[in-house]
Amino acid sequence: MNSIILRTASAYLLPLLLLFSIFILLRGHYEPGGGFVGGLTAAIAFVLHLIANGLQKTRSLLRYHPGVFIPTGLLLSFASGVAPMFVGRPFMTGLWLSEPIPVLGTIGSSLFFDVGVYLVVLGVTLTILFTIVENT
């Protein structure tokens, strides 16, 4: 697509949508949201940029191939599930810090699980979409 309006809008919307995806990721502990929805929102930000600017410019925004996010996210999610076993608790038991952190609230192992899901969803979605765009 060759629209100057869309290209200009995508330049402003990409950082806003990524920030919104992180907001959705972080609020997932207490309200609807979390890693899956946050990852999809981040992927939508890159898809908008892809439509406006093309595959090469969108790929240049990412430091790594999106496929790298998949094993990283899986490892992080798995580690958050296994961590309680080191303190004598069952697999996937939530561990929480005793003191809340300003803005973020109480941090627990579920946050790391959600971040892992966020990375997996972002990586899978972008890998699939980039592959489809390459082959068309």
N, C-alpha and C positions, 0 to 999 in steps of 0.2 A: 504494500500500500504506500502511496506517495502523497501523504497529507501532512502539510506543515503544522496544522493544528494538532493532529494526533501525535506527531513527533515532539512537539513542544509540551503538550499535556503529559506525555509519558515520561518526559524528563523530570517533571514535578511530581507525578503520581508514583513513580517507582520508589523513591525514598519514603514517601508517606505510607504506601501500602506495606513496605517492609517493616516500618515502625509499627504499623497497626497489627501486622502478623505477630510481632514480638509481644505486643500488648495482649493479644488473644492467647498466645502461648502462656504468658505469665498469669493471666487471670483464670486459667483452666483449673486451678486447685479449688477455687471457691464458687465459681459460676461456670456456665457453659463456655466451652472453649478448650484449649489444650493444644497438644502437639499436632494432632491430625489436622484440625481446622486451621491452625496457625501455619502449618506447612503448605496447605493448599492456598492460603491467602498469599504467602510469599511466592509460590509458583505462579499465581495469577499475575502478580506484579511483573515477573519476568516475561510471561506470555504477552502482556500488554506491550512491553518494550520490544519483544520479538516482532509483533505485528507492525509496530510503528517503524522500527529501525532495521530489521533484518537479523538473520541468525548470527552473522559474524560480529556485529556490534554488541549483541546481547551476550554472546560467549565471551567477549573481551571483558565484560563486567565481572565475570566470575574468575576468581584466581585459580580454581581447580575445576576439572571436569565434574559435572554433577554426579556422576557415578561414584565418586570418592565419598560423597556424603552418605551413601547407603551403608557400607560396612562401618563407617565411623558412628553413625546413629545406632546401628545394631549393637555395636560394642558398648556404647554408652548406656543403652537401655538394659542390656544384659548385665553390665556391671552394677547398675542401680538395683537390679533384682537380686544379685548375688551378695552385695555388700552386707545385708542384714545377717547372712549366714556366718560372717566373721565375728559377730558379737552374740552368737547363740540364738538367733531368731530364725524363723522360717523364711524360705525364699519369697521375695516380693513383699516383705513386711515393710511398712513405712518407717523410716528413721527421720527424726526431725531435730533441728537445732533448738536449743532451749530458749535462745533470745531471738526475737524477730529483727529483721533487717529493714531499715527505713525504705519505704516505697515497695519493696518486694514482699514484705511480711515474713512469715515463718518459712524457712527453707527446709525442704525435706528431700528424701530420695525420689519421691514422685516427680519433682521438678526435673531431675536428671533423666528420668524415664521419658517425660514429655519432650525434653530437648532432643533425646534420641529419636523419638517418633517424628518430631518436626524435621530432623535432618533426613530420615529415611523417606518420608513423604515428599519432601522437596527434591531429593535426589532422584527418586523413581519417576516423579512427574516430569521433571525437566529432562531426564534422560530419554523418556518415551517421546516427549514432544520434540526435542531437538532431533531425534532419529527420524521422526515422521517428516519434519520440515526438510531435513537433509535429503531424504529419498523421494521428495516430490518435485 
